[in-house]
Amino acid sequence: MSKSTRDELNVYADENQRIAAYHQASAALAENTAREAAAGITHETREYQRLNQAVIDAEKQLPKRFQKAARRGL
C-alpha cells in the first residue's frame, strides 16, 4: 500500500474531526434528554432545542458520504 500524502492525511484528519464533533453533539443531546426525562420534563426545553440544533449543524458539516449514515446513527 502506498504512503499517504500530507494532503490526504489532512483530509482524513478533518473528516475524523467532523465525525467526532457530530458524536459529541449527539452524546450531549442524549445526556440532556436523559436528565430531563429523569426530572419529569416532557416538553422541549431551550437547552434541548439548543443541543438538537448543534446536532443538526454538526451533521451538515459531515462529509456528504456520512450524512445519510448519521441519520441512521452513524
Predicted model as a PDB file, atoms N, CA, C, CB and O in Angstrom, pLDDT in the B-factor column:
MODEL        1                                                                  
ATOM      1  N   MET A   1       0.838  -1.169   0.000  1.00 57.00           N  
ATOM      2  CA  MET A   1       0.000   0.000   0.000  1.00 57.00           C  
ATOM      3  C   MET A   1       0.890   1.242   0.000  1.00 57.00           C  
ATOM      4  CB  MET A   1      -0.958  -0.007   1.214  1.00 57.00           C  
ATOM      5  O   MET A   1       1.888   1.301   0.720  1.00 57.00           O  
ATOM      6  N   SER A   2       0.528   2.217  -0.799  1.00 78.00           N  
ATOM      7  CA  SER A   2       1.356   3.414  -0.903  1.00 78.00           C  
ATOM      8  C   SER A   2       1.171   4.315   0.317  1.00 78.00           C  
ATOM      9  CB  SER A   2       1.023   4.184  -2.185  1.00 78.00           C  
ATOM     10  O   SER A   2       0.137   4.292   0.985  1.00 78.00           O  
ATOM     11  N   LYS A   3       2.184   5.089   0.576  1.00 86.00           N  
ATOM     12  CA  LYS A   3       2.163   6.014   1.703  1.00 86.00           C  
ATOM     13  C   LYS A   3       1.242   7.199   1.376  1.00 86.00           C  
ATOM     14  CB  LYS A   3       3.604   6.506   2.038  1.00 86.00           C  
ATOM     15  O   LYS A   3       1.281   7.731   0.266  1.00 86.00           O  
ATOM     16  N   SER A   4       0.425   7.603   2.336  1.00 87.00           N  
ATOM     17  CA  SER A   4      -0.491   8.722   2.140  1.00 87.00           C  
ATOM     18  C   SER A   4       0.283  10.031   2.044  1.00 87.00           C  
ATOM     19  CB  SER A   4      -1.518   8.790   3.285  1.00 87.00           C  
ATOM     20  O   SER A   4       1.311  10.221   2.695  1.00 87.00           O  
ATOM     21  N   THR A   5      -0.240  10.924   1.215  1.00 95.00           N  
ATOM     22  CA  THR A   5       0.369  12.246   1.107  1.00 95.00           C  
ATOM     23  C   THR A   5      -0.097  13.108   2.275  1.00 95.00           C  
ATOM     24  CB  THR A   5       0.012  12.917  -0.251  1.00 95.00           C  
ATOM     25  O   THR A   5      -1.058  12.762   2.962  1.00 95.00           O  
ATOM     26  N   ARG A   6       0.571  14.208   2.497  1.00 93.00           N  
ATOM     27  CA  ARG A   6       0.200  15.144   3.558  1.00 93.00           C  
ATOM     28  C   ARG A   6      -1.230  15.643   3.324  1.00 93.00           C  
ATOM     29  CB  ARG A   6       1.198  16.340   3.616  1.00 93.00           C  
ATOM     30  O   ARG A   6      -2.004  15.756   4.275  1.00 93.00           O  
ATOM     31  N   ASP A   7      -1.591  15.943   2.066  1.00 93.00           N  
ATOM     32  CA  ASP A   7      -2.950  16.414   1.772  1.00 93.00           C  
ATOM     33  C   ASP A   7      -3.992  15.349   2.110  1.00 93.00           C  
ATOM     34  CB  ASP A   7      -3.069  16.810   0.293  1.00 93.00           C  
ATOM     35  O   ASP A   7      -5.043  15.664   2.667  1.00 93.00           O  
ATOM     36  N   GLU A   8      -3.706  14.107   1.780  1.00 93.00           N  
ATOM     37  CA  GLU A   8      -4.635  13.021   2.100  1.00 93.00           C  
ATOM     38  C   GLU A   8      -4.790  12.864   3.606  1.00 93.00           C  
ATOM     39  CB  GLU A   8      -4.155  11.704   1.481  1.00 93.00           C  
ATOM     40  O   GLU A   8      -5.896  12.644   4.100  1.00 93.00           O  
ATOM     41  N   LEU A   9      -3.690  12.976   4.332  1.00 95.00           N  
ATOM     42  CA  LEU A   9      -3.754  12.880   5.789  1.00 95.00           C  
ATOM     43  C   LEU A   9      -4.546  14.047   6.385  1.00 95.00           C  
ATOM     44  CB  LEU A   9      -2.338  12.845   6.383  1.00 95.00           C  
ATOM     45  O   LEU A   9      -5.293  13.868   7.347  1.00 95.00           O  
ATOM     46  N   ASN A  10      -4.381  15.235   5.815  1.00 95.00           N  
ATOM     47  CA  ASN A  10      -5.136  16.395   6.293  1.00 95.00           C  
ATOM     48  C   ASN A  10      -6.632  16.215   6.068  1.00 95.00           C  
ATOM     49  CB  ASN A  10      -4.655  17.666   5.594  1.00 95.00           C  
ATOM     50  O   ASN A  10      -7.434  16.556   6.938  1.00 95.00           O  
ATOM     51  N   VAL A  11      -7.013  15.687   4.915  1.00 93.00           N  
ATOM     52  CA  VAL A  11      -8.427  15.418   4.629  1.00 93.00           C  
ATOM     53  C   VAL A  11      -8.959  14.380   5.609  1.00 93.00           C  
ATOM     54  CB  VAL A  11      -8.617  14.932   3.165  1.00 93.00           C  
ATOM     55  O   VAL A  11     -10.048  14.538   6.160  1.00 93.00           O  
ATOM     56  N   TYR A  12      -8.193  13.329   5.821  1.00 94.00           N  
ATOM     57  CA  TYR A  12      -8.590  12.259   6.742  1.00 94.00           C  
ATOM     58  C   TYR A  12      -8.769  12.805   8.161  1.00 94.00           C  
ATOM     59  CB  TYR A  12      -7.542  11.124   6.736  1.00 94.00           C  
ATOM     60  O   TYR A  12      -9.745  12.483   8.839  1.00 94.00           O  
ATOM     61  N   ALA A  13      -7.829  13.622   8.598  1.00 96.00           N  
ATOM     62  CA  ALA A  13      -7.916  14.206   9.939  1.00 96.00           C  
ATOM     63  C   ALA A  13      -9.124  15.126  10.054  1.00 96.00           C  
ATOM     64  CB  ALA A  13      -6.634  14.979  10.273  1.00 96.00           C  
ATOM     65  O   ALA A  13      -9.832  15.096  11.061  1.00 96.00           O  
ATOM     66  N   ASP A  14      -9.363  15.936   9.041  1.00 96.00           N  
ATOM     67  CA  ASP A  14     -10.509  16.846   9.056  1.00 96.00           C  
ATOM     68  C   ASP A  14     -11.826  16.074   9.110  1.00 96.00           C  
ATOM     69  CB  ASP A  14     -10.482  17.756   7.822  1.00 96.00           C  
ATOM     70  O   ASP A  14     -12.724  16.417   9.879  1.00 96.00           O  
ATOM     71  N   GLU A  15     -11.932  15.038   8.294  1.00 94.00           N  
ATOM     72  CA  GLU A  15     -13.161  14.231   8.302  1.00 94.00           C  
ATOM     73  C   GLU A  15     -13.389  13.599   9.672  1.00 94.00           C  
ATOM     74  CB  GLU A  15     -13.095  13.135   7.221  1.00 94.00           C  
ATOM     75  O   GLU A  15     -14.515  13.578  10.170  1.00 94.00           O  
ATOM     76  N   ASN A  16     -12.344  13.096  10.266  1.00 95.00           N  
ATOM     77  CA  ASN A  16     -12.487  12.469  11.578  1.00 95.00           C  
ATOM     78  C   ASN A  16     -12.833  13.482  12.659  1.00 95.00           C  
ATOM     79  CB  ASN A  16     -11.213  11.740  11.949  1.00 95.00           C  
ATOM     80  O   ASN A  16     -13.565  13.161  13.596  1.00 95.00           O  
ATOM     81  N   GLN A  17     -12.318  14.692  12.541  1.00 97.00           N  
ATOM     82  CA  GLN A  17     -12.679  15.751  13.483  1.00 97.00           C  
ATOM     83  C   GLN A  17     -14.164  16.089  13.362  1.00 97.00           C  
ATOM     84  CB  GLN A  17     -11.822  17.011  13.240  1.00 97.00           C  
ATOM     85  O   GLN A  17     -14.844  16.293  14.367  1.00 97.00           O  
ATOM     86  N   ARG A  18     -14.653  16.146  12.147  1.00 95.00           N  
ATOM     87  CA  ARG A  18     -16.076  16.431  11.926  1.00 95.00           C  
ATOM     88  C   ARG A  18     -16.967  15.311  12.466  1.00 95.00           C  
ATOM     89  CB  ARG A  18     -16.347  16.637  10.431  1.00 95.00           C  
ATOM     90  O   ARG A  18     -18.030  15.567  13.032  1.00 95.00           O  
ATOM     91  N   ILE A  19     -16.524  14.083  12.285  1.00 95.00           N  
ATOM     92  CA  ILE A  19     -17.273  12.937  12.818  1.00 95.00           C  
ATOM     93  C   ILE A  19     -17.274  12.983  14.341  1.00 95.00           C  
ATOM     94  CB  ILE A  19     -16.665  11.596  12.317  1.00 95.00           C  
ATOM     95  O   ILE A  19     -18.304  12.736  14.968  1.00 95.00           O  
ATOM     96  N   ALA A  20     -16.131  13.296  14.938  1.00 96.00           N  
ATOM     97  CA  ALA A  20     -16.047  13.392  16.400  1.00 96.00           C  
ATOM     98  C   ALA A  20     -16.961  14.499  16.919  1.00 96.00           C  
ATOM     99  CB  ALA A  20     -14.592  13.653  16.845  1.00 96.00           C  
ATOM    100  O   ALA A  20     -17.633  14.318  17.935  1.00 96.00           O  
ATOM    101  N   ALA A  21     -16.994  15.635  16.239  1.00 97.00           N  
ATOM    102  CA  ALA A  21     -17.858  16.745  16.659  1.00 97.00           C  
ATOM    103  C   ALA A  21     -19.322  16.322  16.600  1.00 97.00           C  
ATOM    104  CB  ALA A  21     -17.624  17.992  15.769  1.00 97.00           C  
ATOM    105  O   ALA A  21     -20.110  16.669  17.480  1.00 97.00           O  
ATOM    106  N   TYR A  22     -19.681  15.574  15.563  1.00 96.00           N  
ATOM    107  CA  TYR A  22     -21.058  15.082  15.451  1.00 96.00           C  
ATOM    108  C   TYR A  22     -21.384  14.137  16.610  1.00 96.00           C  
ATOM    109  CB  TYR A  22     -21.270  14.363  14.096  1.00 96.00           C  
ATOM    110  O   TYR A  22     -22.450  14.240  17.218  1.00 96.00           O  
ATOM    111  N   HIS A  23     -20.473  13.226  16.909  1.00 95.00           N  
ATOM    112  CA  HIS A  23     -20.703  12.284  18.016  1.00 95.00           C  
ATOM    113  C   HIS A  23     -20.796  13.013  19.357  1.00 95.00           C  
ATOM    114  CB  HIS A  23     -19.576  11.236  18.067  1.00 95.00           C  
ATOM    115  O   HIS A  23     -21.623  12.664  20.200  1.00 95.00           O  
ATOM    116  N   GLN A  24     -19.961  14.012  19.551  1.00 98.00           N  
ATOM    117  CA  GLN A  24     -20.012  14.788  20.798  1.00 98.00           C  
ATOM    118  C   GLN A  24     -21.338  15.524  20.933  1.00 98.00           C  
ATOM    119  CB  GLN A  24     -18.850  15.789  20.856  1.00 98.00           C  
ATOM    120  O   GLN A  24     -21.927  15.550  22.014  1.00 98.00           O  
ATOM    121  N   ALA A  25     -21.809  16.121  19.847  1.00 98.00           N  
ATOM    122  CA  ALA A  25     -23.090  16.824  19.879  1.00 98.00           C  
ATOM    123  C   ALA A  25     -24.227  15.844  20.152  1.00 98.00           C  
ATOM    124  CB  ALA A  25     -23.333  17.570  18.552  1.00 98.00           C  
ATOM    125  O   ALA A  25     -25.128  16.137  20.938  1.00 98.00           O  
ATOM    126  N   SER A  26     -24.184  14.698  19.513  1.00 96.00           N  
ATOM    127  CA  SER A  26     -25.222  13.674  19.723  1.00 96.00           C  
ATOM    128  C   SER A  26     -25.221  13.162  21.161  1.00 96.00           C  
ATOM    129  CB  SER A  26     -25.017  12.500  18.755  1.00 96.00           C  
ATOM    130  O   SER A  26     -26.277  12.966  21.761  1.00 96.00           O  
ATOM    131  N   ALA A  27     -24.029  12.950  21.701  1.00 98.00           N  
ATOM    132  CA  ALA A  27     -23.920  12.471  23.084  1.00 98.00           C  
ATOM    133  C   ALA A  27     -24.451  13.516  24.060  1.00 98.00           C  
ATOM    134  CB  ALA A  27     -22.457  12.123  23.423  1.00 98.00           C  
ATOM    135  O   ALA A  27     -25.147  13.177  25.018  1.00 98.00           O  
ATOM    136  N   ALA A  28     -24.127  14.780  23.822  1.00 98.00           N  
ATOM    137  CA  ALA A  28     -24.620  15.841  24.708  1.00 98.00           C  
ATOM    138  C   ALA A  28     -26.144  15.908  24.667  1.00 98.00           C  
ATOM    139  CB  ALA A  28     -24.015  17.206  24.312  1.00 98.00           C  
ATOM    140  O   ALA A  28     -26.785  16.103  25.700  1.00 98.00           O  
ATOM    141  N   LEU A  29     -26.719  15.749  23.489  1.00 98.00           N  
ATOM    142  CA  LEU A  29     -28.177  15.752  23.368  1.00 98.00           C  
ATOM    143  C   LEU A  29     -28.781  14.557  24.110  1.00 98.00           C  
ATOM    144  CB  LEU A  29     -28.596  15.726  21.881  1.00 98.00           C  
ATOM    145  O   LEU A  29     -29.775  14.703  24.821  1.00 98.00           O  
ATOM    146  N   ALA A  30     -28.188  13.394  23.948  1.00 98.00           N  
ATOM    147  CA  ALA A  30     -28.701  12.194  24.616  1.00 98.00           C  
ATOM    148  C   ALA A  30     -28.607  12.322  26.134  1.00 98.00           C  
ATOM    149  CB  ALA A  30     -27.931  10.953  24.148  1.00 98.00           C  
ATOM    150  O   ALA A  30     -29.533  11.941  26.850  1.00 98.00           O  
ATOM    151  N   GLU A  31     -27.492  12.856  26.622  1.00 98.00           N  
ATOM    152  CA  GLU A  31     -27.329  13.034  28.069  1.00 98.00           C  
ATOM    153  C   GLU A  31     -28.353  14.029  28.611  1.00 98.00           C  
ATOM    154  CB  GLU A  31     -25.898  13.512  28.398  1.00 98.00           C  
ATOM    155  O   GLU A  31     -28.942  13.807  29.669  1.00 98.00           O  
ATOM    156  N   ASN A  32     -28.561  15.117  27.888  1.00 98.00           N  
ATOM    157  CA  ASN A  32     -29.537  16.107  28.318  1.00 98.00           C  
ATOM    158  C   ASN A  32     -30.951  15.515  28.314  1.00 98.00           C  
ATOM    159  CB  ASN A  32     -29.474  17.346  27.412  1.00 98.00           C  
ATOM    160  O   ASN A  32     -31.732  15.741  29.237  1.00 98.00           O  
ATOM    161  N   THR A  33     -31.259  14.769  27.281  1.00 98.00           N  
ATOM    162  CA  THR A  33     -32.574  14.144  27.185  1.00 98.00           C  
ATOM    163  C   THR A  33     -32.803  13.201  28.360  1.00 98.00           C  
ATOM    164  CB  THR A  33     -32.717  13.385  25.855  1.00 98.00           C  
ATOM    165  O   THR A  33     -33.890  13.177  28.938  1.00 98.00           O  
ATOM    166  N   ALA A  34     -31.791  12.431  28.711  1.00 98.00           N  
ATOM    167  CA  ALA A  34     -31.903  11.510  29.845  1.00 98.00           C  
ATOM    168  C   ALA A  34     -32.126  12.282  31.147  1.00 98.00           C  
ATOM    169  CB  ALA A  34     -30.638  10.632  29.955  1.00 98.00           C  
ATOM    170  O   ALA A  34     -32.978  11.907  31.952  1.00 98.00           O  
ATOM    171  N   ARG A  35     -31.358  13.366  31.355  1.00 98.00           N  
ATOM    172  CA  ARG A  35     -31.528  14.179  32.573  1.00 98.00           C  
ATOM    173  C   ARG A  35     -32.928  14.779  32.640  1.00 98.00           C  
ATOM    174  CB  ARG A  35     -30.474  15.302  32.626  1.00 98.00           C  
ATOM    175  O   ARG A  35     -33.581  14.740  33.683  1.00 98.00           O  
ATOM    176  N   GLU A  36     -33.378  15.329  31.529  1.00 98.00           N  
ATOM    177  CA  GLU A  36     -34.700  15.953  31.521  1.00 98.00           C  
ATOM    178  C   GLU A  36     -35.805  14.922  31.731  1.00 98.00           C  
ATOM    179  CB  GLU A  36     -34.926  16.700  30.207  1.00 98.00           C  
ATOM    180  O   GLU A  36     -36.775  15.188  32.440  1.00 98.00           O  
ATOM    181  N   ALA A  37     -35.666  13.759  31.125  1.00 98.00           N  
ATOM    182  CA  ALA A  37     -36.669  12.706  31.315  1.00 98.00           C  
ATOM    183  C   ALA A  37     -36.702  12.260  32.775  1.00 98.00           C  
ATOM    184  CB  ALA A  37     -36.375  11.499  30.394  1.00 98.00           C  
ATOM    185  O   ALA A  37     -37.773  12.064  33.350  1.00 98.00           O  
ATOM    186  N   ALA A  38     -35.520  12.103  33.368  1.00 98.00           N  
ATOM    187  CA  ALA A  38     -35.445  11.702  34.776  1.00 98.00           C  
ATOM    188  C   ALA A  38     -36.081  12.751  35.685  1.00 98.00           C  
ATOM    189  CB  ALA A  38     -33.986  11.469  35.187  1.00 98.00           C  
ATOM    190  O   ALA A  38     -36.625  12.425  36.740  1.00 98.00           O  
ATOM    191  N   ALA A  39     -36.007  14.007  35.265  1.00 98.00           N  
ATOM    192  CA  ALA A  39     -36.594  15.099  36.048  1.00 98.00           C  
ATOM    193  C   ALA A  39     -38.085  15.269  35.758  1.00 98.00           C  
ATOM    194  CB  ALA A  39     -35.860  16.407  35.760  1.00 98.00           C  
ATOM    195  O   ALA A  39     -38.741  16.135  36.337  1.00 98.00           O  
ATOM    196  N   GLY A  40     -38.613  14.444  34.864  1.00 98.00           N  
ATOM    197  CA  GLY A  40     -40.039  14.510  34.548  1.00 98.00           C  
ATOM    198  C   GLY A  40     -40.399  15.592  33.535  1.00 98.00           C  
ATOM    199  O   GLY A  40     -41.573  15.926  33.373  1.00 98.00           O  
ATOM    200  N   ILE A  41     -39.410  16.131  32.864  1.00 98.00           N  
ATOM    201  CA  ILE A  41     -39.671  17.162  31.854  1.00 98.00           C  
ATOM    202  C   ILE A  41     -40.122  16.472  30.573  1.00 98.00           C  
ATOM    203  CB  ILE A  41     -38.401  18.049  31.598  1.00 98.00           C  
ATOM    204  O   ILE A  41     -39.432  15.597  30.050  1.00 98.00           O  
ATOM    205  N   THR A  42     -41.277  16.872  30.079  1.00 94.00           N  
ATOM    206  CA  THR A  42     -41.840  16.213  28.905  1.00 94.00           C  
ATOM    207  C   THR A  42     -41.978  17.138  27.706  1.00 94.00           C  
ATOM    208  CB  THR A  42     -43.179  15.638  29.242  1.00 94.00           C  
ATOM    209  O   THR A  42     -42.526  16.740  26.678  1.00 94.00           O  
ATOM    210  N   HIS A  43     -41.493  18.355  27.823  1.00 96.00           N  
ATOM    211  CA  HIS A  43     -41.552  19.290  26.690  1.00 96.00           C  
ATOM    212  C   HIS A  43     -40.122  19.611  26.232  1.00 96.00           C  
ATOM    213  CB  HIS A  43     -42.320  20.609  27.085  1.00 96.00           C  
ATOM    214  O   HIS A  43     -39.150  19.339  26.938  1.00 96.00           O  
ATOM    215  N   GLU A  44     -40.023  20.189  25.045  1.00 97.00           N  
ATOM    216  CA  GLU A  44     -38.711  20.568  24.522  1.00 97.00           C  
ATOM    217  C   GLU A  44     -38.246  21.858  25.186  1.00 97.00           C  
ATOM    218  CB  GLU A  44     -38.757  20.736  22.982  1.00 97.00           C  
ATOM    219  O   GLU A  44     -38.791  22.933  24.937  1.00 97.00           O  
ATOM    220  N   THR A  45     -37.244  21.734  26.022  1.00 98.00           N  
ATOM    221  CA  THR A  45     -36.705  22.903  26.705  1.00 98.00           C  
ATOM    222  C   THR A  45     -35.788  23.676  25.757  1.00 98.00           C  
ATOM    223  CB  THR A  45     -35.942  22.487  27.987  1.00 98.00           C  
ATOM    224  O   THR A  45     -35.436  23.189  24.683  1.00 98.00           O  
ATOM    225  N   ARG A  46     -35.410  24.873  26.164  1.00 98.00           N  
ATOM    226  CA  ARG A  46     -34.454  25.650  25.367  1.00 98.00           C  
ATOM    227  C   ARG A  46     -33.129  24.912  25.228  1.00 98.00           C  
ATOM    228  CB  ARG A  46     -34.222  27.028  26.000  1.00 98.00           C  
ATOM    229  O   ARG A  46     -32.500  24.938  24.171  1.00 98.00           O  
ATOM    230  N   GLU A  47     -32.713  24.257  26.304  1.00 98.00           N  
ATOM    231  CA  GLU A  47     -31.449  23.508  26.252  1.00 98.00           C  
ATOM    232  C   GLU A  47     -31.555  22.352  25.267  1.00 98.00           C  
ATOM    233  CB  GLU A  47     -31.070  22.978  27.653  1.00 98.00           C  
ATOM    234  O   GLU A  47     -30.634  22.114  24.485  1.00 98.00           O  
ATOM    235  N   TYR A  48     -32.669  21.636  25.300  1.00 98.00           N  
ATOM    236  CA  TYR A  48     -32.881  20.554  24.331  1.00 98.00           C  
ATOM    237  C   TYR A  48     -32.819  21.110  22.918  1.00 98.00           C  
ATOM    238  CB  TYR A  48     -34.240  19.849  24.575  1.00 98.00           C  
ATOM    239  O   TYR A  48     -32.145  20.543  22.059  1.00 98.00           O  
ATOM    240  N   GLN A  49     -33.515  22.212  22.668  1.00 98.00           N  
ATOM    241  CA  GLN A  49     -33.531  22.802  21.332  1.00 98.00           C  
ATOM    242  C   GLN A  49     -32.132  23.239  20.896  1.00 98.00           C  
ATOM    243  CB  GLN A  49     -34.486  23.994  21.294  1.00 98.00           C  
ATOM    244  O   GLN A  49     -31.751  23.054  19.741  1.00 98.00           O  
ATOM    245  N   ARG A  50     -31.375  23.817  21.821  1.00 98.00           N  
ATOM    246  CA  ARG A  50     -30.013  24.249  21.512  1.00 98.00           C  
ATOM    247  C   ARG A  50     -29.138  23.052  21.141  1.00 98.00           C  
ATOM    248  CB  ARG A  50     -29.403  25.004  22.707  1.00 98.00           C  
ATOM    249  O   ARG A  50     -28.411  23.085  20.148  1.00 98.00           O  
ATOM    250  N   LEU A  51     -29.217  22.003  21.944  1.00 98.00           N  
ATOM    251  CA  LEU A  51     -28.405  20.819  21.685  1.00 98.00           C  
ATOM    252  C   LEU A  51     -28.850  20.093  20.416  1.00 98.00           C  
ATOM    253  CB  LEU A  51     -28.470  19.871  22.875  1.00 98.00           C  
ATOM    254  O   LEU A  51     -28.019  19.580  19.666  1.00 98.00           O  
ATOM    255  N   ASN A  52     -30.138  20.053  20.183  1.00 98.00           N  
ATOM    256  CA  ASN A  52     -30.653  19.436  18.961  1.00 98.00           C  
ATOM    257  C   ASN A  52     -30.155  20.195  17.737  1.00 98.00           C  
ATOM    258  CB  ASN A  52     -32.195  19.397  18.978  1.00 98.00           C  
ATOM    259  O   ASN A  52     -29.777  19.583  16.738  1.00 98.00           O  
ATOM    260  N   GLN A  53     -30.154  21.523  17.810  1.00 98.00           N  
ATOM    261  CA  GLN A  53     -29.647  22.324  16.698  1.00 98.00           C  
ATOM    262  C   GLN A  53     -28.146  22.083  16.500  1.00 98.00           C  
ATOM    263  CB  GLN A  53     -29.922  23.824  16.945  1.00 98.00           C  
ATOM    264  O   GLN A  53     -27.660  22.082  15.369  1.00 98.00           O  
ATOM    265  N   ALA A  54     -27.431  21.884  17.577  1.00 98.00           N  
ATOM    266  CA  ALA A  54     -25.998  21.582  17.469  1.00 98.00           C  
ATOM    267  C   ALA A  54     -25.769  20.271  16.717  1.00 98.00           C  
ATOM    268  CB  ALA A  54     -25.357  21.507  18.870  1.00 98.00           C  
ATOM    269  O   ALA A  54     -24.822  20.158  15.939  1.00 98.00           O  
ATOM    270  N   VAL A  55     -26.628  19.287  16.946  1.00 97.00           N  
ATOM    271  CA  VAL A  55     -26.525  18.016  16.224  1.00 97.00           C  
ATOM    272  C   VAL A  55     -26.815  18.241  14.741  1.00 97.00           C  
ATOM    273  CB  VAL A  55     -27.503  16.963  16.817  1.00 97.00           C  
ATOM    274  O   VAL A  55     -26.095  17.736  13.880  1.00 97.00           O  
ATOM    275  N   ILE A  56     -27.854  18.989  14.451  1.00 96.00           N  
ATOM    276  CA  ILE A  56     -28.204  19.286  13.059  1.00 96.00           C  
ATOM    277  C   ILE A  56     -27.051  20.008  12.359  1.00 96.00           C  
ATOM    278  CB  ILE A  56     -29.492  20.144  12.993  1.00 96.00           C  
ATOM    279  O   ILE A  56     -26.683  19.665  11.235  1.00 96.00           O  
ATOM    280  N   ASP A  57     -26.490  21.003  13.034  1.00 97.00           N  
ATOM    281  CA  ASP A  57     -25.374  21.763  12.455  1.00 97.00           C  
ATOM    282  C   ASP A  57     -24.146  20.881  12.248  1.00 97.00           C  
ATOM    283  CB  ASP A  57     -25.015  22.950  13.357  1.00 97.00           C  
ATOM    284  O   ASP A  57     -23.468  20.988  11.226  1.00 97.00           O  
ATOM    285  N   ALA A  58     -23.860  20.009  13.216  1.00 96.00           N  
ATOM    286  CA  ALA A  58     -22.709  19.108  13.095  1.00 96.00           C  
ATOM    287  C   ALA A  58     -22.917  18.118  11.955  1.00 96.00           C  
ATOM    288  CB  ALA A  58     -22.471  18.353  14.415  1.00 96.00           C  
ATOM    289  O   ALA A  58     -21.974  17.780  11.239  1.00 96.00           O  
ATOM    290  N   GLU A  59     -24.147  17.657  11.789  1.00 95.00           N  
ATOM    291  CA  GLU A  59     -24.435  16.731  10.690  1.00 95.00           C  
ATOM    292  C   GLU A  59     -24.180  17.395   9.340  1.00 95.00           C  
ATOM    293  CB  GLU A  59     -25.890  16.235  10.770  1.00 95.00           C  
ATOM    294  O   GLU A  59     -23.661  16.764   8.420  1.00 95.00           O  
ATOM    295  N   LYS A  60     -24.544  18.661   9.227  1.00 94.00           N  
ATOM    296  CA  LYS A  60     -24.328  19.388   7.975  1.00 94.00           C  
ATOM    297  C   LYS A  60     -22.849  19.545   7.649  1.00 94.00           C  
ATOM    298  CB  LYS A  60     -24.981  20.754   8.047  1.00 94.00           C  
ATOM    299  O   LYS A  60     -22.484  19.715   6.486  1.00 94.00           O  
ATOM    300  N   GLN A  61     -22.000  19.488   8.665  1.00 95.00           N  
ATOM    301  CA  GLN A  61     -20.556  19.629   8.463  1.00 95.00           C  
ATOM    302  C   GLN A  61     -19.878  18.304   8.107  1.00 95.00           C  
ATOM    303  CB  GLN A  61     -19.916  20.206   9.712  1.00 95.00           C  
ATOM    304  O   GLN A  61     -18.710  18.281   7.718  1.00 95.00           O  
ATOM    305  N   LEU A  62     -20.619  17.208   8.246  1.00 94.00           N  
ATOM    306  CA  LEU A  62     -20.048  15.907   7.901  1.00 94.00           C  
ATOM    307  C   LEU A  62     -19.810  15.816   6.402  1.00 94.00           C  
ATOM    308  CB  LEU A  62     -20.972  14.766   8.366  1.00 94.00           C  
ATOM    309  O   LEU A  62     -20.520  16.445   5.617  1.00 94.00           O  
ATOM    310  N   PRO A  63     -18.812  15.034   6.005  1.00 89.00           N  
ATOM    311  CA  PRO A  63     -18.655  14.759   4.577  1.00 89.00           C  
ATOM    312  C   PRO A  63     -19.956  14.136   4.049  1.00 89.00           C  
ATOM    313  CB  PRO A  63     -17.428  13.809   4.317  1.00 89.00           C  
ATOM    314  O   PRO A  63     -20.613  13.368   4.752  1.00 89.00           O  
ATOM    315  N   LYS A  64     -20.310  14.467   2.830  1.00 86.00           N  
ATOM    316  CA  LYS A  64     -21.592  14.019   2.249  1.00 86.00           C  
ATOM    317  C   LYS A  64     -21.821  12.517   2.418  1.00 86.00           C  
ATOM    318  CB  LYS A  64     -21.642  14.372   0.765  1.00 86.00           C  
ATOM    319  O   LYS A  64     -22.941  12.086   2.690  1.00 86.00           O  
ATOM    320  N   ARG A  65     -20.773  11.731   2.259  1.00 86.00           N  
ATOM    321  CA  ARG A  65     -20.958  10.276   2.323  1.00 86.00           C  
ATOM    322  C   ARG A  65     -21.339   9.789   3.717  1.00 86.00           C  
ATOM    323  CB  ARG A  65     -19.693   9.577   1.875  1.00 86.00           C  
ATOM    324  O   ARG A  65     -21.784   8.651   3.863  1.00 86.00           O  
ATOM    325  N   PHE A  66     -21.175  10.622   4.747  1.00 84.00           N  
ATOM    326  CA  PHE A  66     -21.531  10.241   6.113  1.00 84.00           C  
ATOM    327  C   PHE A  66     -22.874  10.796   6.571  1.00 84.00           C  
ATOM    328  CB  PHE A  66     -20.462  10.698   7.055  1.00 84.00           C  
ATOM    329  O   PHE A  66     -23.407  10.350   7.587  1.00 84.00           O  
ATOM    330  N   GLN A  67     -23.427  11.752   5.848  1.00 80.00           N  
ATOM    331  CA  GLN A  67     -24.647  12.416   6.310  1.00 80.00           C  
ATOM    332  C   GLN A  67     -25.829  11.467   6.408  1.00 80.00           C  
ATOM    333  CB  GLN A  67     -24.993  13.554   5.387  1.00 80.00           C  
ATOM    334  O   GLN A  67     -26.573  11.506   7.389  1.00 80.00           O  
ATOM    335  N   LYS A  68     -26.013  10.618   5.409  1.00 76.00           N  
ATOM    336  CA  LYS A  68     -27.121   9.659   5.449  1.00 76.00           C  
ATOM    337  C   LYS A  68     -26.924   8.649   6.584  1.00 76.00           C  
ATOM    338  CB  LYS A  68     -27.245   8.924   4.095  1.00 76.00           C  
ATOM    339  O   LYS A  68     -27.876   8.288   7.276  1.00 76.00           O  
ATOM    340  N   ALA A  69     -25.697   8.204   6.764  1.00 77.00           N  
ATOM    341  CA  ALA A  69     -25.392   7.273   7.848  1.00 77.00           C  
ATOM    342  C   ALA A  69     -25.641   7.917   9.207  1.00 77.00           C  
ATOM    343  CB  ALA A  69     -23.939   6.795   7.750  1.00 77.00           C  
ATOM    344  O   ALA A  69     -26.069   7.243  10.144  1.00 77.00           O  
ATOM    345  N   ALA A  70     -25.378   9.215   9.320  1.00 77.00           N  
ATOM    346  CA  ALA A  70     -25.587   9.926  10.587  1.00 77.00           C  
ATOM    347  C   ALA A  70     -27.048   9.882  10.977  1.00 77.00           C  
ATOM    348  CB  ALA A  70     -25.111  11.384  10.485  1.00 77.00           C  
ATOM    349  O   ALA A  70     -27.375   9.719  12.153  1.00 77.00           O  
ATOM    350  N   ARG A  71     -27.922  10.025  10.012  1.00 74.00           N  
ATOM    351  CA  ARG A  71     -29.358   9.989  10.299  1.00 74.00           C  
ATOM    352  C   ARG A  71     -29.796   8.612  10.781  1.00 74.00           C  
ATOM    353  CB  ARG A  71     -30.157  10.382   9.057  1.00 74.00           C  
ATOM    354  O   ARG A  71     -30.824   8.474  11.444  1.00 74.00           O  
ATOM    355  N   ARG A  72     -29.005   7.590  10.441  1.00 74.00           N  
ATOM    356  CA  ARG A  72     -29.302   6.227  10.895  1.00 74.00           C  
ATOM    357  C   ARG A  72     -28.502   5.864  12.136  1.00 74.00           C  
ATOM    358  CB  ARG A  72     -29.013   5.223   9.784  1.00 74.00           C  
ATOM    359  O   ARG A  72     -28.592   4.733  12.613  1.00 74.00           O  
ATOM    360  N   GLY A  73     -27.725   6.795  12.666  1.00 67.00           N  
ATOM    361  CA  GLY A  73     -26.989   6.533  13.888  1.00 67.00           C  
ATOM    362  C   GLY A  73     -25.500   6.311  13.690  1.00 67.00           C  
ATOM    363  O   GLY A  73     -24.824   5.854  14.612  1.00 67.00           O  
ATOM    364  N   LEU A  74     -24.980   6.616  12.535  1.00 54.00           N  
ATOM    365  CA  LEU A  74     -23.567   6.514  12.170  1.00 54.00           C  
ATOM    366  C   LEU A  74     -22.963   5.328  12.777  1.00 54.00           C  
ATOM    367  CB  LEU A  74     -22.803   7.726  12.577  1.00 54.00           C  
ATOM    368  O   LEU A  74     -21.775   5.072  12.583  1.00 54.00           O  
TER     369      LEU A  74                                                      
ENDMDL                                                                          
END                                                                             
